[in-house]
Amino acid sequence: MRAIADNAVVTAARRRLLQMHHDSGVGHIGGNLSSLDSLLVLFHEFLGPKGHLVLSKGHSAGALYVAMWSSGRLPEEALSTFHRDATLLPGHPPAQGHADILFATGSLGHGLSLAAGTAFAKQLRGVNAGEELAHVYCMTSDGEWQEGSTWEALIFAQHRKLDNLTVFIDHNELQGFGSTGDIASMAPLWEKVRGFDVDVSVIDGHNLAEIRTAAARRGNKPHFVFMKTTKGKGVSFMEHRMEWHYLPINAEKLESALAELS
């Protein structure tokens, strides 16, 4: 472990995320705040030199970049270029530009396939080269489970018994144009995934201890961690509000949000 992610680290990251989105004038803040706690734990404590994360919900690139910055993997000057011309940090993760970002993601439903393929390749390499098995983490949104390709990747991961794959699901129950229950309900989603004979955990996605325990769990199957989260977590006027999937934040709202997070 490189460091311990605590509440002070999370608060500082939330403040930097909001400032970054204000300065760039782009949205996707709500889903960034719902996934930020888990990304911080993974980057601070679990992603060593051989580990990888695939951010399937690529629209939460802001949270990814801030977690990289918080854990010392991305300099402040790079973060300040977010979503600007010629930046290496566009609104969705790019395929090239930083060693911690393996794939361009954002077209939803593909990240789990990429992560499962990476975990399988590491299994094969580990067996053939006698290397320590490197772990792969993936983060999807709950809305992505409306995509058939996500279920195909689940079938592959189970069939290949990818015990070096942990999948976090940001289960905030809101997507771009409504609640996941109204758009296409699969509740309870974790029971359906459990039916594929994989390991399943259901946790509070803002409880650092529960995130840490889930990330550390190892078994003989792929592990799917359903995080019950709050869209817009930490900012009262954003929490549970669908519109903050897309809305940018203006100066007045930023000042109010930062006051809450002081």
C-alpha positions as CSV (number, residue, x, y, z in Angstrom):
1,M,0.0,0.0,0.0
2,R,1.3,3.5,-0.9
3,A,-0.8,5.5,1.5
4,I,-4.1,5.5,3.4
5,A,-7.1,7.2,1.9
6,D,-8.9,8.9,4.7
7,N,-11.8,11.4,4.9
8,A,-9.5,14.4,4.6
9,V,-8.1,12.9,1.4
10,V,-11.6,12.4,0.1
11,T,-12.7,15.9,0.9
12,A,-9.6,17.5,-0.7
13,A,-10.3,15.4,-3.8
14,R,-14.0,16.4,-4.0
15,R,-13.0,20.1,-3.8
16,R,-10.4,19.7,-6.5
17,L,-12.9,17.8,-8.7
18,L,-15.4,20.5,-8.4
19,Q,-12.9,23.3,-9.1
20,M,-11.6,21.4,-12.1
21,H,-15.1,21.0,-13.6
22,H,-15.9,24.6,-13.0
23,D,-12.7,25.8,-14.7
24,S,-13.3,23.6,-17.7
25,G,-17.0,24.2,-17.9
26,V,-18.0,20.6,-18.4
27,G,-20.5,18.3,-16.6
28,H,-20.7,14.6,-15.5
29,I,-20.1,15.8,-11.9
30,G,-22.7,13.7,-10.2
31,G,-21.3,10.3,-11.3
32,N,-17.8,11.5,-10.6
33,L,-18.7,12.2,-7.0
34,S,-20.5,8.8,-6.6
35,S,-17.4,6.9,-7.8
36,L,-14.7,9.0,-6.3
37,D,-14.3,7.3,-2.9
38,S,-13.7,3.9,-4.4
39,L,-11.2,5.2,-7.0
40,L,-9.3,7.0,-4.3
41,V,-9.0,3.7,-2.3
42,L,-7.9,1.8,-5.3
43,F,-5.3,4.3,-6.4
44,H,-3.9,5.1,-2.9
45,E,-3.8,1.5,-1.7
46,F,-4.2,-1.2,-4.3
47,L,-2.9,-0.3,-7.7
48,G,0.8,-1.2,-7.6
49,P,3.1,-1.2,-10.6
50,K,1.5,-4.3,-12.1
51,G,-2.1,-3.7,-11.2
52,H,-4.5,-2.1,-13.6
53,L,-7.9,-0.3,-13.5
54,V,-10.3,-0.1,-16.5
55,L,-12.8,2.8,-16.0
56,S,-15.6,1.4,-18.1
57,K,-17.9,4.4,-17.1
58,G,-15.6,6.7,-19.1
59,H,-17.8,9.8,-18.4
60,S,-16.3,9.7,-14.9
61,A,-12.9,10.5,-16.2
62,G,-12.8,13.6,-13.9
63,A,-12.9,11.3,-10.9
64,L,-10.2,9.1,-12.4
65,Y,-7.8,12.0,-13.1
66,V,-8.4,13.4,-9.6
67,A,-7.7,10.0,-8.0
68,M,-4.5,9.7,-10.0
69,W,-3.5,13.3,-8.9
70,S,-4.4,12.6,-5.3
71,S,-2.2,9.5,-5.2
72,G,0.7,11.2,-6.8
73,R,0.4,9.6,-10.3
74,L,-0.6,12.8,-12.1
75,P,1.0,16.3,-11.6
76,E,-1.1,19.4,-10.8
77,E,-0.1,21.0,-14.0
78,A,-1.6,18.2,-16.0
79,L,-4.8,18.2,-14.0
80,S,-5.2,21.9,-14.8
81,T,-5.4,21.1,-18.5
82,F,-8.5,19.0,-18.1
83,H,-10.8,19.2,-21.2
84,R,-8.8,21.9,-22.8
85,D,-7.2,22.0,-26.3
86,A,-4.2,19.7,-26.7
87,T,-4.7,18.1,-23.2
88,L,-3.8,14.6,-22.4
89,L,-6.9,14.5,-20.1
90,P,-10.0,14.8,-22.3
91,G,-13.6,14.3,-21.1
92,H,-13.3,10.6,-21.5
93,P,-10.1,8.6,-20.8
94,P,-7.7,8.5,-23.9
95,A,-6.0,5.4,-25.3
96,Q,-2.6,7.1,-25.1
97,G,-1.0,9.7,-22.8
98,H,-0.7,8.0,-19.4
99,A,0.5,4.6,-18.3
100,D,-2.4,4.2,-15.9
101,I,-4.9,4.4,-18.7
102,L,-4.9,1.3,-20.8
103,F,-7.9,1.9,-23.0
104,A,-10.1,4.7,-24.4
105,T,-13.5,4.2,-22.7
106,G,-16.7,6.0,-22.7
107,S,-18.8,4.1,-25.2
108,L,-20.6,2.3,-22.4
109,G,-20.7,-1.5,-22.1
110,H,-17.2,-2.3,-23.4
111,G,-15.0,-1.8,-20.3
112,L,-15.7,-5.1,-18.6
113,S,-14.8,-7.0,-21.8
114,L,-11.5,-5.1,-21.9
115,A,-10.8,-5.7,-18.3
116,A,-11.7,-9.4,-18.5
117,G,-9.4,-9.8,-21.5
118,T,-6.6,-8.1,-19.7
119,A,-7.1,-10.3,-16.6
120,F,-7.1,-13.4,-18.8
121,A,-3.9,-12.3,-20.6
122,K,-2.2,-11.8,-17.2
123,Q,-3.3,-15.3,-16.1
124,L,-1.8,-16.8,-19.2
125,R,1.4,-14.8,-18.9
126,G,1.6,-15.6,-15.2
127,V,1.2,-19.3,-15.8
128,N,3.7,-19.4,-18.7
129,A,6.3,-17.1,-17.1
130,G,5.9,-18.1,-13.5
131,E,5.1,-14.5,-12.6
132,E,3.0,-13.3,-9.7
133,L,-0.6,-12.9,-10.8
134,A,-1.3,-9.2,-11.4
135,H,-4.8,-8.1,-10.4
136,V,-7.2,-6.1,-12.6
137,Y,-9.9,-3.9,-11.4
138,C,-12.8,-2.5,-13.4
139,M,-15.5,0.0,-12.6
140,T,-18.8,0.1,-14.4
141,S,-21.9,2.1,-13.9
142,D,-25.1,0.4,-13.0
143,G,-26.7,1.7,-16.2
144,E,-24.1,-0.2,-18.2
145,W,-25.7,-3.5,-17.2
146,Q,-28.4,-2.6,-19.6
147,E,-25.8,-3.4,-22.4
148,G,-25.7,-6.9,-23.6
149,S,-21.9,-6.8,-24.0
150,T,-21.5,-6.4,-20.3
151,W,-23.3,-9.7,-19.7
152,E,-21.2,-11.4,-22.4
153,A,-18.1,-10.3,-20.5
154,L,-19.5,-11.7,-17.2
155,I,-20.0,-15.0,-18.9
156,F,-16.4,-15.0,-20.2
157,A,-15.0,-14.0,-16.8
158,Q,-16.9,-16.7,-15.0
159,H,-16.0,-19.4,-17.6
160,R,-12.3,-18.5,-17.4
161,K,-12.5,-18.3,-13.6
162,L,-10.7,-15.0,-13.6
163,D,-9.8,-14.8,-9.9
164,N,-7.6,-11.9,-10.6
165,L,-10.5,-9.7,-11.7
166,T,-12.5,-7.4,-9.3
167,V,-15.4,-5.4,-10.8
168,F,-16.8,-2.4,-8.9
169,I,-20.3,-1.3,-9.9
170,D,-21.2,2.3,-9.1
171,H,-24.9,1.6,-8.2
172,N,-26.3,5.2,-7.8
173,E,-29.5,4.2,-9.5
174,L,-29.5,7.3,-11.9
175,Q,-28.5,7.5,-15.5
176,G,-28.5,10.3,-18.0
177,F,-32.3,10.5,-18.6
178,G,-33.9,8.9,-15.6
179,S,-33.6,6.3,-12.9
180,T,-32.2,2.9,-13.8
181,G,-35.4,1.5,-12.4
182,D,-37.6,3.5,-14.7
183,I,-35.4,3.1,-17.9
184,A,-34.9,-0.7,-17.6
185,S,-35.1,-2.2,-14.1
186,M,-33.0,-5.2,-13.2
187,A,-33.4,-4.9,-9.5
188,P,-31.9,-6.4,-7.6
189,L,-29.1,-6.5,-10.1
190,W,-26.6,-8.2,-7.7
191,E,-28.9,-11.2,-7.4
192,K,-29.0,-11.7,-11.2
193,V,-25.2,-11.4,-11.3
194,R,-24.8,-13.8,-8.4
195,G,-26.8,-16.4,-10.5
196,F,-23.7,-16.7,-12.8
197,D,-21.7,-18.3,-9.9
198,V,-19.3,-15.5,-9.3
199,D,-18.4,-13.9,-6.0
200,V,-20.7,-10.9,-5.2
201,S,-20.5,-8.3,-2.4
202,V,-22.9,-5.5,-1.7
203,I,-21.4,-2.5,0.2
204,D,-21.7,1.1,1.0
205,G,-19.8,2.7,-1.7
206,H,-18.8,5.7,0.4
207,N,-17.5,3.7,3.4
208,L,-13.8,3.5,2.9
209,A,-13.4,0.5,5.2
210,E,-16.0,-1.5,3.2
211,I,-14.4,-0.5,-0.1
212,R,-11.0,-1.5,1.2
213,T,-12.2,-4.9,2.4
214,A,-13.9,-5.6,-0.9
215,A,-10.9,-4.6,-2.9
216,A,-8.7,-6.9,-0.8
217,R,-10.9,-9.9,-1.1
218,R,-9.5,-12.8,-3.0
219,G,-11.1,-16.1,-4.0
220,N,-11.2,-18.6,-6.8
221,K,-13.8,-16.7,-8.9
222,P,-14.1,-13.1,-10.3
223,H,-15.5,-10.7,-7.7
224,F,-18.3,-8.3,-8.4
225,V,-18.7,-5.5,-5.8
226,F,-22.0,-3.6,-5.9
227,M,-21.5,-0.2,-4.3
228,K,-24.6,1.5,-3.1
229,T,-23.7,5.1,-3.9
230,T,-25.2,8.6,-4.0
231,K,-25.0,10.6,-7.2
232,G,-23.5,14.0,-6.4
233,K,-22.2,12.6,-3.0
234,G,-21.0,15.3,-0.6
235,V,-22.9,18.3,-2.1
236,S,-26.4,18.6,-0.8
237,F,-28.0,20.3,-3.9
238,M,-26.5,17.6,-6.2
239,E,-27.3,14.5,-4.2
240,H,-29.8,12.2,-5.8
241,R,-30.4,14.7,-8.6
242,M,-30.5,13.4,-12.1
243,E,-29.7,16.7,-13.8
244,W,-26.1,16.7,-12.3
245,H,-25.4,13.8,-14.7
246,Y,-24.7,16.5,-17.3
247,L,-24.8,19.9,-15.8
248,P,-21.6,22.0,-15.5
249,I,-21.2,24.0,-12.3
250,N,-21.2,27.8,-12.3
251,A,-19.2,30.1,-10.0
252,E,-22.1,30.6,-7.6
253,K,-22.8,26.9,-7.2
254,L,-19.1,26.2,-6.9
255,E,-18.8,28.6,-4.0
256,S,-21.8,27.0,-2.2
257,A,-20.4,23.5,-2.8
258,L,-16.9,24.3,-1.6
259,A,-18.4,25.9,1.6
260,E,-20.1,22.5,2.3
261,L,-16.8,20.8,1.8
262,S,-14.7,23.1,3.9
